């Protein structure tokens, strides 16, 4: 081989290496879309069976036992600051993130048959906004990196779900917004949405433990009079975000949810050409079987995989029957939630002594400084209850709901 041939050979090899690391097509080291199925790197089919790691990086009030007055991350944080002060609240959130989900939780989920985790997160974890006790650069990658490393040890895939987008995509407590889907009204928020996803994709472009990126959770609630006009904006926004991600990551699956609680797939017109896209539905009601028909019909019409990203909070009989039907239909599932106070979850956190006083304060009139003063319980008791909640939330101190787990047909 002469010098020119050696040089050409070296260039070809370097190009091959570049493709094999960051920007190569999906289907080699990564789970990929092939028709209506997901294929693993060895060519075998992947049927998603899993759990939502909810209430960790995206707290929701009801999973703490709080009511409607304190039901989003922003409102929970505000209530805690009024209860014990901002410094103690920041300390609580730091301890909470370190203890609520640990490697032991992931190992436990693997032991009961989970092969996929859906991780809801708030976009603020990747900005300089005050969120869960952290400002500055944000600590999203710290926590997600930890979860992915634990999942890798147990061969569990991870889906990253932006549950709360800049401006809010739903207009309800679940997106931690200001009561309206401002994402669809403000180009600057759309710019931030695409930029954050590009940042996340760049960070994880080589990590095949990540199954995919779920761009938005339950966009555009159905009670806005403008929701039909907003529906028309969703697909173009998805296309723009996909382009942002693909500029740095050609390998990961991108997962799209439908408007109106991930139920209305009629808004999609198959204009999204990316071959590595799939869809996700949600269902908490209806008769098993009947409530799957529209999802199956859409899945078959676009020849893309469909999976049930959220389902749960029903009787064990209903859940068992739904799981059997989803298995037969080829629709994988991740149940909501993994852990919370009370039942209806894989494991339950026991409410500590004095917790009801915090629940009562969360629901009390706090519309003025004087009303906060009148409603606030003893601060020392509140701090003790918050500390005990952290201790109780560790898996070894939780109640394992075996009948619930059995109804999910994970094994």
N, C-alpha and C positions, 0 to 999 in steps of 0.2 A: 504494500500500500504506500503510494507516494505522499508527499506532504499535503498536496491539495486534497487528496482523498481522505487523509487523516483529519484535516480541518473540517471537511464536509461531514464526516462521520461524527466528529465531536459536536458540531452544531446540531445535528439531528438528535443526538443523545441528550444534549442540554434541553432542547425543546421538549423531548419526551419526558424528561425529568420535571420540567416546569409544569407540564400538564398533569403529571401524576401527583403533584403536591397540592397546589392551591386551586387551580381553575379548571380541572379536568371535568369531563362530563360525568353525570351521576351514573351509578350502577356498578362501580368497581368496589370501592371500600364502603360505599354508602348505601343505605336503603333507598330504593328508587321506585318510581311509579311505572308499572307495566300494565296497561289496560286498566281493568277494575281491581287489580291486585297490587300489593306492596311486595317487592322482592328484596330479600337480604343479599349481601354480597356473595354468598355461596349458591345463590340461585333459588333457594327455598322461599316459600311464601311466608309473609309475616301477617299474623292475625293479631291485631292489637287487643290486649287485655290489660287493663291498668287502673290507675288511680290518679286523681287530681291532688297535687300537693298544694291545696288551697289554704288560705288563711295564714300563710307563712310570709311571703313577700308581697301579699295583697290582702291585708286583713279585712274581714267583713264582720259587722257588728253581731249578727245573729249567732255566729259561731263562738262568740264570747258570752252569749246569753243576753246581749243588749237588744234594744228595740229600734224602731224606725228613727228616733231622734239621734241615734248614734250608730249609723249603719255603714259608713264608708271609712276608709283610712283617714281621710282628712278630719272627719267629725270625731272619730275615735281619739285621734291625737289631740284635738282641741279639748275634748272632755277630760283626758288624762292631765293635760296641762292645767286645767282649772281645778282638778282634783288634788294633784301633788306637786305641781310646778313643772316648768319646762326642763330643768336639769334632771330631775328624777324620772321624768317621762322619757328623756333621751336614754338614760341608763336602762330603763325598762325595755325599750325597743332593742337595745344592743344585746341584752341578756336574752330577750325573746328570740331574736334571730339565731343566736348561738345554741339555743336549747330546744325550740319547738320542733325543728327537724334536724336530725343528726344521722350519722352513718348507720346507727342501729335501726332507725326507721326504714331506711332503704333496704337493709338486709332483711328486715321482717317482711316487707312487701314482696321481696323476691321469694321468700320462703313460702308464701301463700299462693304464689303463681302469677304475680304481676310481671309483665314483660315490658311495659311502657309507662312512663310517668308524664303527665301533663302538668307543666309548671306555670301557673298564672303569675304574672309580674306587673308591676306598675312602672310606666315609662320613667317616672321620677328617679328611679334607681340609677339612671344613666345621665342625670343632669345635675346642676348645682342647686336645685330646689330642695327645700327642707322636707325630708321624708323619712319617717321611722327613725328619727334621731340622728340623721346623717345629712350634712350639707357639704358643699364643696364639689368634689368630683363625682360623688355618688359611689355606692359600694355594690352595685349590681353584679359585676363580674366576680367579685369575691365570693358571694353566696352561690351564684349559679355554677361557677367553677367547682366549688366544693360538692354540690349536688351531682354534677356530671362525673366527677372523679369517683364518688361513692357508687353511682349507678354503673360505671364501667366495671367495677369489681364484681358486680352481680349480673353483668351482661343485660342490663336494662336500658332501653332506649329512652330518650328525653325529648319531649315536645315543648318548645318555648312559646308561651301564649301571652301576647301583650293584652292583658286584661283591661288596662287603663291606658288609653292613648292620649297624646297631647290635645287639650281642649275637650276631650271626652267624645267617645263615639256612640254612646247609647243615650245619655241624658238621664241616668239613674244612678243609684248608689253603687252599682256594680262597676262603674267606670271611674268612680271617684271624681266626678265632674262637678260643675256648678249648675246642674239641673237642666242641661241642654246639650245636644251633640254638636258643640261648637267646632269640632274638627272639620265638619262639612261646610262651614261658613267662613273659614279663615285660612287663606293660603299659607300664611306663616306657620300655622299649626300643622298643616299638611307637609310643609317643608321639614319641620322638626320630626314628624312621624317617619318620613322616608329616611332622614338622616340618622335617626337612632337605629332603625332597622339595618341600615348599611353598616353602622358601627358594630352592631351585634354580629352581623354576618361576617364582617372582616375578622372579628375575634375568634369565631368558631368555624371558619371556613375549612379547616383541616380536621375537625373533630367528628368522626363518624358515629360517635355515641349519640350525637344530636340527630334525632330522626327528621325533624323539620321545624320550620318557623310558622307559627299560626299568627297571621298579621293582625287580626282584630277579633275581639270577643263580642258577640251579640251586638253588632252595630245597628243603630237607628231603631229605637223603640217605636212601637206601632201607634202610640197615642199622640204623637205629634201630628198636627194637621198637615205639616209639610213633608211627612215621611215619604210620600210617593216621589216627590221631587228629589229628596235626598237619596232615595234608592238609585236614581239614575247616576248619581255621582260616585257610587261605591265602586263599580267595576273599573272606571277610569283611574280612581285612586289606587286600587289594587294593582293595576297595570303599571302605574308609575312607581309604586313601591317595589314591585318585582324587578323592574329595570334597575333600580338602585341596588338591590341585593345582588342581582346577576352581574353587576359591574365588578364585584369582588368575590362572589361565590357562585359557581355554576353547579355545585354538587348537591346541595341540600334540597329536600322537598319543601315546597311552599304550600301552606294550608289555608284555605279560604272559608270563612264562615259567612252565612247569609244574614240579611237584615231581619228585623222582627224576631229576635230571640233565636237566631240560627234556624229559622223555619222556612223562610220565603225564598226558595231557590229559583222562582220564576224570573227574578231580576237578572239572572245570568244568561247571556246570549252566546256563550261559547266563543267570545272574542279573545279570551286569554289563550295565547298560543303556546306558552311555555309547557314543555312536555312533562315537566316534573312538578306538576300542581295536582293537589287533591282537595277534597272538600270535607267539611265537618258540620254535623247537625247536632242539635240538642233536643232532649225530650224528657219532660217530667210528668206528663199527664197522658190521658187517653187510654184506650183499650189496647193491650199488646197485640201487635199484628197490624191493626188498622192504622196505628200511628207511625208505622214504618213505610207504608205504601208510597207516599210521595217522595221520600228519600230514595227508595229503591228505583223508582221510575226515573228520577233525575240522574242518579248514578249510572243507570244503564244507558240513558240518552246521550251522556257526554263521555261514556267509557272511561271514567276516572274513579279512583277509590273514594269511598265515603266512610267516615268513622264517626261514632257517637262520642263527641268530646265531653259532654256532660249528660248525666242521667243519675237518678237516685231519689232519695227522700220518699220512698214508697214502701209498701209492704214487702216482706221477703218473698211472698208468693208472686207478686207482680214482677219483682226484679228477676226472680228465677225464670219466669216465663219469657220476659223480654230478652234476657241473655240467650236463652235457647233459640228464640226467633232470630236474634241478631247473628248468632253463630251460623244458623241455617242460611241466612241471607248474605253472609259474607261482609257484615258491617261490624268492625271492631268497636271497642268501647273503653272509656276511662270513666269510672264512677266518681261522683262528687258527693261529699268530700272525703279526704282521708282521715282527718282528725279534727274534733271540735268538742266543746262542752255538750254533754247530752249524748243521745244515741244517734241513729241514722248515719253511721260512719264506720270505717274500719275499726278505729279505736276511739275511745272517749276520754276526755280530760275531766277529772273530778273537780267540781267547783270547790275552791278553798273556803275555809271559815271566813265570814265577813264579805264574801263576794256579792251577796245580795244587796248590800249597802252600796256597792259600786254600781250594780245594775240599776238600783233605784235612782242614784244620782244621774246616771246616763239618760234616764227618762224624765227627770225632773225639769221644772221650768228653770232654764239658765239664760233667759233672754236679757237679763240685766246683771250688773255687778252685784247688786244687793240680793237678787234671787240666787245667784251662784253661792254667795256667802251663806244664805239661809239653808240651802239644800246640801251643802258640802258635809260629808261625814267626817269623823275624826281622821286626821291625816296620817297619824301613826298606824292606825288600824288599816287604812287604805294601802299604805306602803307594804305592810305585812301581807295583806291579801294578794297584792301584785307579785311580791316575791314568791309567795307560795304557789301562785298560778304557774310561774316559770318552772318551779320544781315539779308540780303536778303534770306539766305538759310533756316531760321527758317520757319516752316510751315505757321505760321500766315501771313508771308510776301510773300508766294509763290502764283503762279497762279494754281488753280485746273483745270485740263483738263477733264471736265465732259464727253465730247464726247469720249475721249480716254477710260476712265474708263467704260463707257457704252458698248463699243465694246468688252470688256473682259468677259461679261456674268457672272460676279462674283456673282450676286444674282439670 
